[in-house]
Amino acid sequence: MKAASLLILAALFLSACNTFEGIGRDIQKGGEAIERAADKASK
């Protein structure tokens, strides 16, 4: 029972890491788009 619980917790932890990584990439892409728009506006 303990092994199964640890396996489930490990799977949840790893999936959470992938989720946060995806959110980080989305935020980064949004920031890059804002930066490009600001560059165009300043020219």
PDB file of N, CA, C, O and CB in Angstrom:
ATOM      1  N   MET A   1       0.830  -1.200   0.000  1.00  0.00           N
ATOM      2  CA  MET A   1       0.000   0.000   0.000  1.00  0.00           C
ATOM      3  C   MET A   1       0.871   1.259   0.000  1.00  0.00           C
ATOM      4  O   MET A   1       0.564   2.224  -0.700  1.00  0.00           O
ATOM      5  CB  MET A   1      -0.942   0.001   1.217  1.00  0.00           C
ATOM      6  N   LYS A   2       1.952   1.254   0.781  1.00  0.00           N
ATOM      7  CA  LYS A   2       2.834   2.425   0.822  1.00  0.00           C
ATOM      8  C   LYS A   2       3.494   2.651  -0.530  1.00  0.00           C
ATOM      9  O   LYS A   2       3.636   3.790  -0.975  1.00  0.00           O
ATOM     10  CB  LYS A   2       3.908   2.257   1.911  1.00  0.00           C
ATOM     11  N   ALA A   3       3.897   1.563  -1.184  1.00  0.00           N
ATOM     12  CA  ALA A   3       4.560   1.696  -2.480  1.00  0.00           C
ATOM     13  C   ALA A   3       3.609   2.298  -3.510  1.00  0.00           C
ATOM     14  O   ALA A   3       4.009   3.144  -4.311  1.00  0.00           O
ATOM     15  CB  ALA A   3       5.076   0.329  -2.966  1.00  0.00           C
ATOM     16  N   ALA A   4       2.368   1.868  -3.488  1.00  0.00           N
ATOM     17  CA  ALA A   4       1.386   2.405  -4.433  1.00  0.00           C
ATOM     18  C   ALA A   4       1.137   3.886  -4.158  1.00  0.00           C
ATOM     19  O   ALA A   4       1.020   4.684  -5.088  1.00  0.00           O
ATOM     20  CB  ALA A   4       0.062   1.615  -4.348  1.00  0.00           C
ATOM     21  N   SER A   5       1.059   4.244  -2.893  1.00  0.00           N
ATOM     22  CA  SER A   5       0.849   5.648  -2.535  1.00  0.00           C
ATOM     23  C   SER A   5       2.020   6.508  -2.989  1.00  0.00           C
ATOM     24  O   SER A   5       1.825   7.604  -3.515  1.00  0.00           O
ATOM     25  CB  SER A   5       0.648   5.793  -1.024  1.00  0.00           C
ATOM     26  N   LEU A   6       3.230   6.014  -2.786  1.00  0.00           N
ATOM     27  CA  LEU A   6       4.411   6.764  -3.218  1.00  0.00           C
ATOM     28  C   LEU A   6       4.450   6.903  -4.732  1.00  0.00           C
ATOM     29  O   LEU A   6       4.833   7.950  -5.254  1.00  0.00           O
ATOM     30  CB  LEU A   6       5.688   6.082  -2.723  1.00  0.00           C
ATOM     31  N   LEU A   7       4.058   5.860  -5.430  1.00  0.00           N
ATOM     32  CA  LEU A   7       4.043   5.902  -6.887  1.00  0.00           C
ATOM     33  C   LEU A   7       3.031   6.933  -7.388  1.00  0.00           C
ATOM     34  O   LEU A   7       3.313   7.687  -8.319  1.00  0.00           O
ATOM     35  CB  LEU A   7       3.718   4.512  -7.460  1.00  0.00           C
ATOM     36  N   ILE A   8       1.870   6.960  -6.774  1.00  0.00           N
ATOM     37  CA  ILE A   8       0.843   7.936  -7.155  1.00  0.00           C
ATOM     38  C   ILE A   8       1.317   9.359  -6.857  1.00  0.00           C
ATOM     39  O   ILE A   8       1.136  10.259  -7.677  1.00  0.00           O
ATOM     40  CB  ILE A   8      -0.481   7.649  -6.412  1.00  0.00           C
ATOM     41  N   LEU A   9       1.918   9.560  -5.697  1.00  0.00           N
ATOM     42  CA  LEU A   9       2.426  10.894  -5.352  1.00  0.00           C
ATOM     43  C   LEU A   9       3.519  11.341  -6.316  1.00  0.00           C
ATOM     44  O   LEU A   9       3.563  12.504  -6.717  1.00  0.00           O
ATOM     45  CB  LEU A   9       2.963  10.905  -3.919  1.00  0.00           C
ATOM     46  N   ALA A  10       4.403  10.413  -6.687  1.00  0.00           N
ATOM     47  CA  ALA A  10       5.471  10.742  -7.627  1.00  0.00           C
ATOM     48  C   ALA A  10       4.887  11.133  -8.985  1.00  0.00           C
ATOM     49  O   ALA A  10       5.358  12.082  -9.613  1.00  0.00           O
ATOM     50  CB  ALA A  10       6.439   9.553  -7.781  1.00  0.00           C
ATOM     51  N   ALA A  11       3.875  10.413  -9.435  1.00  0.00           N
ATOM     52  CA  ALA A  11       3.244  10.727 -10.719  1.00  0.00           C
ATOM     53  C   ALA A  11       2.574  12.098 -10.671  1.00  0.00           C
ATOM     54  O   ALA A  11       2.681  12.875 -11.620  1.00  0.00           O
ATOM     55  CB  ALA A  11       2.213   9.645 -11.092  1.00  0.00           C
ATOM     56  N   LEU A  12       1.892  12.395  -9.580  1.00  0.00           N
ATOM     57  CA  LEU A  12       1.249  13.708  -9.440  1.00  0.00           C
ATOM     58  C   LEU A  12       2.279  14.826  -9.410  1.00  0.00           C
ATOM     59  O   LEU A  12       2.077  15.877 -10.018  1.00  0.00           O
ATOM     60  CB  LEU A  12       0.396  13.754  -8.171  1.00  0.00           C
ATOM     61  N   PHE A  13       3.379  14.604  -8.704  1.00  0.00           N
ATOM     62  CA  PHE A  13       4.434  15.617  -8.616  1.00  0.00           C
ATOM     63  C   PHE A  13       5.030  15.897  -9.989  1.00  0.00           C
ATOM     64  O   PHE A  13       5.240  17.052 -10.360  1.00  0.00           O
ATOM     65  CB  PHE A  13       5.535  15.166  -7.643  1.00  0.00           C
ATOM     66  N   LEU A  14       5.302  14.834 -10.740  1.00  0.00           N
ATOM     67  CA  LEU A  14       5.902  15.014 -12.061  1.00  0.00           C
ATOM     68  C   LEU A  14       4.939  15.703 -13.021  1.00  0.00           C
ATOM     69  O   LEU A  14       5.362  16.531 -13.828  1.00  0.00           O
ATOM     70  CB  LEU A  14       6.333  13.668 -12.635  1.00  0.00           C
ATOM     71  N   SER A  15       3.671  15.378 -12.946  1.00  0.00           N
ATOM     72  CA  SER A  15       2.713  16.045 -13.828  1.00  0.00           C
ATOM     73  C   SER A  15       2.562  17.512 -13.443  1.00  0.00           C
ATOM     74  O   SER A  15       2.372  18.363 -14.312  1.00  0.00           O
ATOM     75  CB  SER A  15       1.347  15.337 -13.777  1.00  0.00           C
ATOM     76  N   ALA A  16       2.643  17.813 -12.160  1.00  0.00           N
ATOM     77  CA  ALA A  16       2.574  19.207 -11.716  1.00  0.00           C
ATOM     78  C   ALA A  16       3.774  19.988 -12.233  1.00  0.00           C
ATOM     79  O   ALA A  16       3.632  21.147 -12.622  1.00  0.00           O
ATOM     80  CB  ALA A  16       2.508  19.287 -10.178  1.00  0.00           C
ATOM     81  N   CYS A  17       4.942  19.376 -12.243  1.00  0.00           N
ATOM     82  CA  CYS A  17       6.139  20.055 -12.762  1.00  0.00           C
ATOM     83  C   CYS A  17       5.949  20.402 -14.230  1.00  0.00           C
ATOM     84  O   CYS A  17       6.293  21.504 -14.657  1.00  0.00           O
ATOM     85  CB  CYS A  17       7.397  19.172 -12.579  1.00  0.00           C
ATOM     86  N   ASN A  18       5.405  19.469 -15.004  1.00  0.00           N
ATOM     87  CA  ASN A  18       5.176  19.744 -16.422  1.00  0.00           C
ATOM     88  C   ASN A  18       4.158  20.858 -16.604  1.00  0.00           C
ATOM     89  O   ASN A  18       4.289  21.674 -17.516  1.00  0.00           O
ATOM     90  CB  ASN A  18       4.704  18.481 -17.144  1.00  0.00           C
ATOM     91  N   THR A  19       3.161  20.899 -15.758  1.00  0.00           N
ATOM     92  CA  THR A  19       2.150  21.948 -15.845  1.00  0.00           C
ATOM     93  C   THR A  19       2.771  23.313 -15.575  1.00  0.00           C
ATOM     94  O   THR A  19       2.512  24.267 -16.309  1.00  0.00           O
ATOM     95  CB  THR A  19       1.005  21.678 -14.855  1.00  0.00           C
ATOM     96  N   PHE A  20       3.586  23.415 -14.531  1.00  0.00           N
ATOM     97  CA  PHE A  20       4.228  24.693 -14.214  1.00  0.00           C
ATOM     98  C   PHE A  20       5.204  25.097 -15.307  1.00  0.00           C
ATOM     99  O   PHE A  20       5.351  26.284 -15.601  1.00  0.00           O
ATOM    100  CB  PHE A  20       4.954  24.611 -12.868  1.00  0.00           C
ATOM    101  N   GLU A  21       5.872  24.120 -15.912  1.00  0.00           N
ATOM    102  CA  GLU A  21       6.791  24.431 -17.003  1.00  0.00           C
ATOM    103  C   GLU A  21       6.015  25.016 -18.184  1.00  0.00           C
ATOM    104  O   GLU A  21       6.461  25.976 -18.812  1.00  0.00           O
ATOM    105  CB  GLU A  21       7.574  23.167 -17.438  1.00  0.00           C
ATOM    106  N   GLY A  22       4.869  24.441 -18.478  1.00  0.00           N
ATOM    107  CA  GLY A  22       4.034  24.948 -19.570  1.00  0.00           C
ATOM    108  C   GLY A  22       3.533  26.351 -19.300  1.00  0.00           C
ATOM    109  O   GLY A  22       3.511  27.193 -20.198  1.00  0.00           O
ATOM    110  N   ILE A  23       3.134  26.604 -18.071  1.00  0.00           N
ATOM    111  CA  ILE A  23       2.669  27.944 -17.696  1.00  0.00           C
ATOM    112  C   ILE A  23       3.809  28.945 -17.855  1.00  0.00           C
ATOM    113  O   ILE A  23       3.601  30.059 -18.336  1.00  0.00           O
ATOM    114  CB  ILE A  23       2.132  27.959 -16.237  1.00  0.00           C
ATOM    115  N   GLY A  24       5.004  28.549 -17.453  1.00  0.00           N
ATOM    116  CA  GLY A  24       6.169  29.425 -17.583  1.00  0.00           C
ATOM    117  C   GLY A  24       6.450  29.774 -19.033  1.00  0.00           C
ATOM    118  O   GLY A  24       6.767  30.920 -19.353  1.00  0.00           O
ATOM    119  N   ARG A  25       6.334  28.783 -19.910  1.00  0.00           N
ATOM    120  CA  ARG A  25       6.555  29.050 -21.335  1.00  0.00           C
ATOM    121  C   ARG A  25       5.490  29.990 -21.889  1.00  0.00           C
ATOM    122  O   ARG A  25       5.797  30.884 -22.677  1.00  0.00           O
ATOM    123  CB  ARG A  25       6.561  27.737 -22.133  1.00  0.00           C
ATOM    124  N   ASP A  26       4.235  29.789 -21.477  1.00  0.00           N
ATOM    125  CA  ASP A  26       3.155  30.663 -21.945  1.00  0.00           C
ATOM    126  C   ASP A  26       3.390  32.101 -21.506  1.00  0.00           C
ATOM    127  O   ASP A  26       3.199  33.029 -22.292  1.00  0.00           O
ATOM    128  CB  ASP A  26       1.798  30.170 -21.424  1.00  0.00           C
ATOM    129  N   ILE A  27       3.800  32.292 -20.268  1.00  0.00           N
ATOM    130  CA  ILE A  27       4.070  33.639 -19.752  1.00  0.00           C
ATOM    131  C   ILE A  27       5.234  34.263 -20.507  1.00  0.00           C
ATOM    132  O   ILE A  27       5.204  35.450 -20.834  1.00  0.00           O
ATOM    133  CB  ILE A  27       4.375  33.598 -18.234  1.00  0.00           C
ATOM    134  N   GLN A  28       6.257  33.464 -20.783  1.00  0.00           N
ATOM    135  CA  GLN A  28       7.417  33.969 -21.507  1.00  0.00           C
ATOM    136  C   GLN A  28       7.019  34.404 -22.919  1.00  0.00           C
ATOM    137  O   GLN A  28       7.440  35.464 -23.382  1.00  0.00           O
ATOM    138  CB  GLN A  28       8.523  32.899 -21.566  1.00  0.00           C
ATOM    139  N   LYS A  29       6.216  33.597 -23.600  1.00  0.00           N
ATOM    140  CA  LYS A  29       5.774  33.953 -24.956  1.00  0.00           C
ATOM    141  C   LYS A  29       4.930  35.231 -24.929  1.00  0.00           C
ATOM    142  O   LYS A  29       5.037  36.068 -25.826  1.00  0.00           O
ATOM    143  CB  LYS A  29       4.964  32.789 -25.586  1.00  0.00           C
ATOM    144  N   GLY A  30       4.099  35.377 -23.908  1.00  0.00           N
ATOM    145  CA  GLY A  30       3.303  36.592 -23.772  1.00  0.00           C
ATOM    146  C   GLY A  30       4.182  37.813 -23.583  1.00  0.00           C
ATOM    147  O   GLY A  30       3.925  38.864 -24.169  1.00  0.00           O
ATOM    148  N   GLY A  31       5.212  37.680 -22.772  1.00  0.00           N
ATOM    149  CA  GLY A  31       6.152  38.779 -22.555  1.00  0.00           C
ATOM    150  C   GLY A  31       6.896  39.147 -23.822  1.00  0.00           C
ATOM    151  O   GLY A  31       7.132  40.326 -24.089  1.00  0.00           O
ATOM    152  N   GLU A  32       7.266  38.145 -24.604  1.00  0.00           N
ATOM    153  CA  GLU A  32       7.960  38.414 -25.863  1.00  0.00           C
ATOM    154  C   GLU A  32       7.046  39.150 -26.842  1.00  0.00           C
ATOM    155  O   GLU A  32       7.495  40.041 -27.563  1.00  0.00           O
ATOM    156  CB  GLU A  32       8.461  37.102 -26.490  1.00  0.00           C
ATOM    157  N   ALA A  33       5.775  38.781 -26.869  1.00  0.00           N
ATOM    158  CA  ALA A  33       4.822  39.461 -27.755  1.00  0.00           C
ATOM    159  C   ALA A  33       4.652  40.919 -27.344  1.00  0.00           C
ATOM    160  O   ALA A  33       4.584  41.801 -28.200  1.00  0.00           O
ATOM    161  CB  ALA A  33       3.457  38.743 -27.737  1.00  0.00           C
ATOM    162  N   ILE A  34       4.585  41.175 -26.055  1.00  0.00           N
ATOM    163  CA  ILE A  34       4.466  42.553 -25.560  1.00  0.00           C
ATOM    164  C   ILE A  34       5.714  43.345 -25.921  1.00  0.00           C
ATOM    165  O   ILE A  34       5.628  44.509 -26.314  1.00  0.00           O
ATOM    166  CB  ILE A  34       4.241  42.573 -24.027  1.00  0.00           C
ATOM    167  N   GLU A  35       6.864  42.718 -25.786  1.00  0.00           N
ATOM    168  CA  GLU A  35       8.123  43.390 -26.119  1.00  0.00           C
ATOM    169  C   GLU A  35       8.174  43.746 -27.607  1.00  0.00           C
ATOM    170  O   GLU A  35       8.596  44.845 -27.967  1.00  0.00           O
ATOM    171  CB  GLU A  35       9.323  42.498 -25.745  1.00  0.00           C
ATOM    172  N   ARG A  36       7.745  42.824 -28.467  1.00  0.00           N
ATOM    173  CA  ARG A  36       7.730  43.109 -29.908  1.00  0.00           C
ATOM    174  C   ARG A  36       6.774  44.262 -30.224  1.00  0.00           C
ATOM    175  O   ARG A  36       7.090  45.133 -31.035  1.00  0.00           O
ATOM    176  CB  ARG A  36       7.323  41.848 -30.704  1.00  0.00           C
ATOM    177  N   ALA A  37       5.616  44.261 -29.585  1.00  0.00           N
ATOM    178  CA  ALA A  37       4.646  45.335 -29.817  1.00  0.00           C
ATOM    179  C   ALA A  37       5.209  46.677 -29.362  1.00  0.00           C
ATOM    180  O   ALA A  37       5.009  47.693 -30.028  1.00  0.00           O
ATOM    181  CB  ALA A  37       3.324  45.040 -29.085  1.00  0.00           C
ATOM    182  N   ALA A  38       5.904  46.685 -28.245  1.00  0.00           N
ATOM    183  CA  ALA A  38       6.501  47.927 -27.747  1.00  0.00           C
ATOM    184  C   ALA A  38       7.598  48.408 -28.686  1.00  0.00           C
ATOM    185  O   ALA A  38       7.733  49.609 -28.917  1.00  0.00           O
ATOM    186  CB  ALA A  38       7.065  47.726 -26.329  1.00  0.00           C
ATOM    187  N   ASP A  39       8.381  47.485 -29.226  1.00  0.00           N
ATOM    188  CA  ASP A  39       9.428  47.863 -30.176  1.00  0.00           C
ATOM    189  C   ASP A  39       8.825  48.484 -31.435  1.00  0.00           C
ATOM    190  O   ASP A  39       9.332  49.485 -31.941  1.00  0.00           O
ATOM    191  CB  ASP A  39      10.283  46.639 -30.547  1.00  0.00           C
ATOM    192  N   LYS A  40       7.744  47.889 -31.937  1.00  0.00           N
ATOM    193  CA  LYS A  40       7.088  48.433 -33.132  1.00  0.00           C
ATOM    194  C   LYS A  40       6.517  49.822 -32.856  1.00  0.00           C
ATOM    195  O   LYS A  40       6.597  50.706 -33.709  1.00  0.00           O
ATOM    196  CB  LYS A  40       5.969  47.489 -33.609  1.00  0.00           C
ATOM    197  N   ALA A  41       5.950  50.017 -31.683  1.00  0.00           N
ATOM    198  CA  ALA A  41       5.337  51.299 -31.339  1.00  0.00           C
ATOM    199  C   ALA A  41       6.381  52.397 -31.181  1.00  0.00           C
ATOM    200  O   ALA A  41       6.090  53.566 -31.435  1.00  0.00           O
ATOM    201  CB  ALA A  41       4.527  51.167 -30.057  1.00  0.00           C
ATOM    202  N   SER A  42       7.579  52.041 -30.770  1.00  0.00           N
ATOM    203  CA  SER A  42       8.607  53.054 -30.529  1.00  0.00           C
ATOM    204  C   SER A  42       9.351  53.445 -31.799  1.00  0.00           C
ATOM    205  O   SER A  42      10.152  54.380 -31.776  1.00  0.00           O
ATOM    206  CB  SER A  42       9.592  52.552 -29.500  1.00  0.00           C
ATOM    207  N   LYS A  43       9.106  52.756 -32.894  1.00  0.00           N
ATOM    208  CA  LYS A  43       9.822  53.079 -34.145  1.00  0.00           C
ATOM    209  C   LYS A  43       9.106  54.112 -34.952  1.00  0.00           C
ATOM    210  O   LYS A  43       9.575  54.490 -36.026  1.00  0.00           O
ATOM    211  CB  LYS A  43      10.015  51.844 -34.984  1.00  0.00           C
TER     212      LYS A  43
END
